[in-house]
Amino acid sequence: MTKARDLADFLGNNTSLSTINNAYAAGTLVPSSTNPSLIINGDMLINQRNAVFTNPNGVFPVDRFGVEQYVSTTTTQQSTTAPSGYSNSLLVTNGNAYTPTSANFTYRVYQNIEGFNTAPLLFGTSSAKTITISFWVRSSLTGTFGVAIQNSAQDRSYVSTYTITQANTFEKKTITITGDTAGTWIGATNGVGLRLIFDLGSRANRTASSANAWETGNFSRVSGCVEINSTTGATFYVTGVKLEEGSEATDFQHILYPEELTKCKRYYQVYGGSGNYHAFASVGTYNPSSGVGYLDLEVTMRTVPTGSTVGTFQASNGVTSACGVNLSGFAEPDGGCKLIQVHAHSGSNFINGYFMRVRANNDATTRLKFDAEL
């Protein structure tokens, strides 16, 4: 397996078979210097929610990337407009031009990174490590934009800037940040270890006094940064986002789709959509109107998830069916954030003492959703 991994890395710059054989023989086959990224789904490929969000606030147009803003008719979604080498990007299209009245107004794209993954950076200590952020960005507006790193409590911020020089054209940007030796940064826990923020027009209370310095406070921009909320229909695209240890940006690593999807499912999982009668779980009935069963999630989630439903359900035991089934009481009984208890209720249509299969009620839109986002 080690040689297979070395070969996969080596092939990036060495396509000659004789070169590879000679490297093995000489013992000089060395993996590439590409660093792993702390960002999940940086190429915006995974999109379990598969939706276009209008007037989005606290939504995830692609997995792990959230959007927060309060401009009416704004939309955000996964886009197929992307630079060479990428298939997708995250797109924010501003609604009507809007001048916020609140100094606390925020307008941003963000990813919160889990503490288990950021702990090795040693932020908050004298050994804090330098990090580098790289990404591809495009906008209908040119000018200076803000990008920031924050701690979990949002009381330590480092704001940097980048400039989009040509409208409607993808440009690659790289920003290097010296690690924070002060402030409170959580260690190896499942909370927010670090926040990466692309600011799109936040207001005065989010404005740092200067760029490229650690400050105490919740900041994501500096004075003079572009505010896309000021322009009707302004667009912002971002993809190829990488955050890595070190002072140099290495090439973006495109992770295999199943592997990246598994990473995303630690934070969000959705079940359903395979047909009008997609089966979800079996429940044992303990009275004529109630049953309880379990759903073993595909991936252990970050924390006990919040469960929700979309569409209509039924329950069937092969002999009789009960329509109008409601699912509720999603709970995690074993402390592992993977086995989910499901309660089913249906008036008095169940047969007491039977196992019944809960499935979609002739409804391809029926879904079970489990959310453990940071």
matplotlib code that plots the C-alpha trace (Angstrom):
import matplotlib.pyplot as plt

x = [0.0, 2.9, 4.5, 1.1, 0.6, 4.2, 3.6, 0.3, 2.0, 5.1, 3.0, 2.0, 5.4, 6.8, 4.8, 7.7, 7.6, 11.4, 11.8, 9.5, 11.3, 14.7, 13.4, 12.3, 15.6, 17.6, 15.3, 14.7, 10.9, 9.8, 6.2, 5.2, 5.4, 1.6, 0.1, -3.3, -6.0, -7.9, -10.8, -13.4, -15.0, -12.8, -13.7, -17.4, -18.1, -20.3, -23.8, -26.1, -28.8, -29.0, -30.9, -30.9, -31.4, -33.2, -32.6, -30.1, -29.0, -27.2, -27.6, -25.2, -25.4, -22.6, -21.5, -19.4, -19.6, -22.2, -23.6, -24.8, -26.6, -29.9, -30.4, -33.9, -33.9, -30.3, -29.6, -26.8, -26.1, -23.6, -22.5, -20.8, -18.9, -15.4, -11.8, -9.8, -9.3, -12.5, -16.1, -17.9, -17.9, -20.1, -22.1, -23.7, -25.9, -26.9, -30.5, -31.6, -29.1, -29.3, -27.6, -27.7, -28.8, -27.3, -23.6, -23.7, -24.8, -22.9, -22.5, -20.2, -19.3, -17.6, -16.4, -16.0, -13.2, -13.4, -11.0, -9.8, -8.4, -7.0, -5.4, -2.0, -1.7, -1.1, -2.8, -2.9, 0.6, 4.1, 4.5, 1.6, 2.2, 2.0, -0.9, -1.5, -4.9, -5.3, -8.4, -9.9, -12.3, -14.5, -16.9, -18.8, -17.2, -13.6, -11.7, -10.4, -12.2, -11.8, -10.9, -10.5, -9.5, -11.2, -11.2, -14.3, -15.4, -15.0, -12.9, -9.6, -9.5, -6.9, -8.2, -6.3, -7.3, -7.1, -7.8, -10.0, -8.6, -10.8, -14.6, -16.1, -12.8, -11.4, -8.2, -6.1, -5.3, -2.8, -2.6, -0.2, -1.0, 1.3, -0.3, -1.9, 0.2, -2.5, -6.2, -8.2, -8.2, -9.9, -7.8, -8.7, -12.4, -15.5, -16.2, -15.2, -11.4, -11.0, -13.4, -12.5, -14.6, -14.9, -16.5, -18.9, -20.1, -20.3, -20.7, -18.8, -18.7, -17.0, -14.3, -10.8, -8.5, -5.9, -5.1, -2.6, -2.6, -4.2, -6.8, -9.1, -12.7, -15.1, -13.7, -13.9, -13.0, -11.2, -12.4, -12.9, -13.6, -16.1, -19.7, -21.7, -24.9, -24.6, -25.0, -28.2, -27.3, -23.6, -22.1, -19.3, -17.9, -15.3, -13.7, -10.4, -10.2, -7.3, -6.0, -2.7, 0.2, 3.2, 4.2, 3.7, 0.7, 0.9, -1.3, -5.0, -5.6, -8.8, -10.0, -11.9, -15.7, -16.6, -13.8, -14.9, -18.5, -17.7, -15.9, -19.0, -21.3, -19.7, -21.6, -24.7, -26.4, -29.6, -31.5, -34.1, -34.6, -34.0, -37.7, -41.3, -41.1, -37.6, -37.3, -35.8, -36.1, -38.1, -40.1, -41.6, -45.1, -45.8, -49.4, -51.9, -50.5, -46.8, -43.6, -39.9, -36.9, -33.3, -31.4, -27.7, -26.1, -23.5, -20.9, -20.4, -21.5, -19.6, -22.2, -25.8, -27.5, -30.8, -33.2, -35.9, -38.2, -39.4, -42.3, -44.8, -44.2, -46.1, -45.4, -46.0, -45.5, -46.2, -49.8, -51.1, -50.0, -50.5, -50.3, -49.9, -47.0, -45.2, -41.6, -40.2, -38.3, -34.9, -32.5, -29.1, -29.2, -25.7, -23.4, -21.8, -23.5, -24.3, -27.2, -30.4, -33.7, -36.8, -40.3, -43.2, -46.8, -49.9, -53.2, -54.5, -53.5, -50.7, -51.0, -49.7, -46.7, -45.5, -42.5, -43.3, -41.1, -41.1, -40.9, -41.8, -45.5, -45.4, -43.3, -39.8, -39.2, -39.4, -36.2, -34.7, -32.1, -29.5, -27.6, -24.5, -22.9, -20.6]
y = [0.0, 2.4, 1.9, 2.3, 5.6, 6.7, 5.7, 7.6, 10.8, 10.3, 9.9, 13.6, 14.6, 11.4, 9.6, 7.6, 3.9, 3.6, 6.7, 5.1, 1.7, 3.4, 5.4, 2.2, 0.5, 3.4, 3.9, 7.5, 7.3, 10.2, 11.3, 14.7, 17.7, 18.3, 19.0, 17.7, 20.4, 21.1, 22.2, 19.5, 19.6, 22.5, 21.8, 22.1, 18.7, 17.2, 18.6, 16.4, 19.0, 19.6, 22.8, 26.5, 28.6, 32.0, 34.6, 32.3, 32.6, 29.7, 27.4, 25.1, 25.3, 22.7, 20.5, 22.1, 25.6, 27.9, 31.2, 33.9, 37.0, 38.9, 40.4, 39.6, 37.6, 36.7, 33.1, 30.6, 27.3, 24.8, 26.0, 24.2, 27.4, 26.7, 27.2, 24.6, 21.4, 21.9, 20.8, 23.0, 26.2, 27.8, 30.7, 33.6, 35.9, 39.1, 40.1, 43.7, 46.4, 46.9, 49.2, 47.5, 49.7, 47.4, 47.6, 43.9, 42.9, 40.0, 38.7, 35.8, 32.4, 30.3, 26.9, 26.0, 23.4, 20.9, 21.1, 17.5, 18.7, 22.1, 21.1, 20.3, 23.9, 24.8, 28.1, 30.0, 28.7, 30.0, 27.2, 28.3, 27.2, 29.3, 28.4, 29.1, 29.6, 29.2, 29.4, 30.3, 33.2, 35.1, 38.0, 40.4, 43.1, 44.0, 45.4, 44.4, 41.6, 40.4, 36.9, 36.0, 33.4, 33.3, 31.2, 29.4, 32.2, 34.7, 37.0, 36.5, 37.4, 37.8, 39.7, 39.6, 40.9, 39.9, 41.8, 40.7, 42.5, 41.3, 40.9, 37.5, 35.7, 33.1, 34.2, 32.2, 33.7, 32.7, 34.1, 33.2, 33.8, 33.5, 31.4, 33.1, 32.8, 34.5, 34.1, 31.0, 28.2, 24.9, 21.7, 18.3, 18.4, 18.2, 21.9, 24.7, 24.8, 27.5, 29.5, 30.5, 33.4, 35.0, 38.4, 39.8, 43.0, 42.9, 46.2, 48.4, 46.0, 43.3, 45.7, 45.3, 48.3, 46.9, 44.0, 41.2, 41.2, 39.3, 41.4, 40.8, 40.8, 39.4, 40.8, 39.6, 42.7, 46.0, 49.4, 49.7, 46.1, 45.3, 44.9, 42.9, 43.7, 47.2, 45.9, 44.2, 40.8, 40.9, 37.4, 35.7, 32.3, 30.4, 26.9, 25.1, 26.2, 24.8, 25.6, 23.9, 24.1, 25.9, 29.1, 27.9, 26.8, 23.3, 21.9, 21.3, 17.6, 16.3, 13.6, 10.6, 11.3, 8.4, 9.5, 13.1, 12.2, 10.1, 13.1, 15.3, 12.7, 13.3, 16.6, 15.9, 12.8, 12.4, 9.2, 8.7, 9.6, 6.2, 5.7, 6.3, 3.5, 4.0, 1.9, 3.6, 1.4, -1.3, -0.5, -2.9, -1.8, -1.6, -0.4, 0.1, 3.6, 3.6, 1.8, 2.2, 1.1, 2.0, 3.4, 2.6, 5.7, 5.2, 7.3, 8.3, 11.9, 14.7, 14.9, 13.7, 15.0, 16.8, 14.7, 16.0, 14.7, 15.7, 14.1, 11.4, 8.0, 4.7, 1.5, -2.0, -5.6, -7.2, -7.9, -4.5, -0.9, 2.2, 5.6, 9.0, 7.8, 10.5, 10.0, 11.8, 11.4, 10.9, 10.1, 8.6, 5.8, 4.4, 7.4, 6.7, 9.2, 6.5, 4.4, 6.5, 5.6, 6.3, 6.6, 6.0, 7.1, 6.5, 7.1, 3.5, 1.9, -0.3, -3.9, -4.3, -6.6, -6.7, -5.4, -2.9, -1.4, 2.4, 3.6, 6.5, 6.7, 6.7, 9.9, 10.2, 13.5, 11.7, 12.1, 11.6, 14.3, 14.3, 17.5, 17.8, 20.8, 23.1]
z = [0.0, 0.8, -2.6, -4.3, -2.5, -3.4, -7.0, -7.2, -5.9, -8.1, -11.3, -11.0, -12.5, -13.9, -16.6, -18.1, -17.0, -17.3, -15.0, -12.4, -12.6, -12.3, -9.3, -7.5, -8.3, -6.9, -3.9, -4.9, -5.4, -3.2, -2.7, -3.9, -1.4, -1.7, 1.7, 2.7, 3.1, 6.2, 4.0, 3.1, -0.3, -1.5, -5.1, -4.3, -5.8, -3.1, -2.9, -0.8, -0.3, -4.1, -3.9, -5.0, -1.9, -2.1, 0.6, 2.1, 5.7, 7.4, 4.4, 2.7, -1.1, -1.3, 1.5, 4.3, 2.9, 4.4, 3.3, 5.7, 4.5, 4.7, 1.2, -0.2, -3.5, -3.2, -4.4, -3.8, -5.3, -6.8, -10.2, -13.2, -14.0, -12.9, -13.9, -15.9, -13.8, -11.8, -12.4, -9.9, -7.9, -5.2, -6.6, -4.8, -6.9, -5.0, -5.0, -5.2, -4.3, -0.5, 2.0, 5.5, 8.4, 11.1, 11.9, 12.7, 9.2, 7.8, 4.2, 3.8, 2.5, 5.2, 6.4, 10.0, 10.5, 13.3, 16.2, 15.8, 12.4, 13.5, 16.8, 15.2, 14.1, 17.8, 17.6, 20.9, 21.8, 21.2, 18.7, 16.4, 12.8, 9.7, 7.3, 3.6, 2.0, -1.8, -3.9, -7.3, -7.3, -9.8, -9.5, -11.7, -9.6, -9.4, -6.4, -3.0, -1.1, 2.5, 3.7, 7.3, 9.8, 13.2, 16.4, 17.7, 20.0, 17.2, 19.4, 17.5, 13.8, 11.1, 8.0, 4.8, 1.3, -2.3, -5.5, -8.4, -11.3, -14.2, -14.0, -14.8, -14.9, -12.5, -10.8, -8.3, -5.0, -2.3, 1.2, 3.9, 7.6, 10.6, 13.3, 16.3, 19.5, 21.6, 22.2, 23.0, 20.5, 21.2, 21.0, 19.7, 20.1, 17.8, 18.2, 15.8, 15.7, 13.0, 10.8, 7.2, 6.0, 2.5, 3.2, 0.6, 2.3, 6.0, 7.9, 10.4, 13.4, 11.2, 9.9, 11.3, 11.9, 9.5, 7.3, 7.8, 11.6, 14.5, 16.3, 19.2, 17.9, 15.3, 12.0, 8.4, 6.2, 6.2, 5.1, 1.4, 0.6, -2.1, -1.0, -3.5, -1.7, -3.2, -6.7, -8.1, -9.6, -8.6, -8.7, -6.6, -7.4, -5.4, -5.8, -5.3, -1.7, 0.2, 3.7, 4.6, 7.0, 5.8, 4.0, 0.4, -1.5, -3.0, -5.7, -5.0, -4.4, -6.0, -3.6, -5.0, -4.9, -2.4, 0.0, -0.1, 0.3, 3.4, 4.9, 4.3, 5.8, 9.2, 9.2, 7.0, 5.7, 3.6, 2.9, 0.2, -3.4, -5.0, -5.9, -4.9, -2.2, -0.8, 2.4, 5.4, 8.5, 10.2, 13.3, 15.9, 16.8, 20.5, 20.2, 17.3, 16.6, 17.4, 16.6, 17.2, 15.2, 14.4, 11.5, 11.3, 9.6, 7.0, 8.8, 12.5, 12.8, 14.5, 17.2, 17.8, 14.7, 14.3, 12.3, 10.0, 7.3, 3.8, 2.0, 3.0, 4.6, 4.9, 6.9, 5.5, 6.7, 3.4, 4.4, 5.3, 4.9, 7.0, 5.2, 6.7, 8.9, 10.9, 11.9, 14.9, 18.1, 16.4, 19.2, 19.4, 22.0, 22.3, 22.5, 19.2, 16.9, 14.4, 15.5, 15.3, 17.0, 14.9, 16.2, 13.8, 14.5, 12.4, 14.2, 14.9, 11.6, 12.9, 13.8, 17.4, 17.8, 14.2, 12.5, 9.7, 7.1, 6.9, 3.3, 1.0, 0.3, -3.5, -3.2, -4.7, -2.8, 0.6, 2.6, 6.0, 6.9, 9.7, 10.4, 12.6, 11.0, 12.9]

ax = plt.figure().add_subplot(projection="3d")
ax.plot(x, y, z, "-o")
ax.set_aspect("equal")
plt.show()
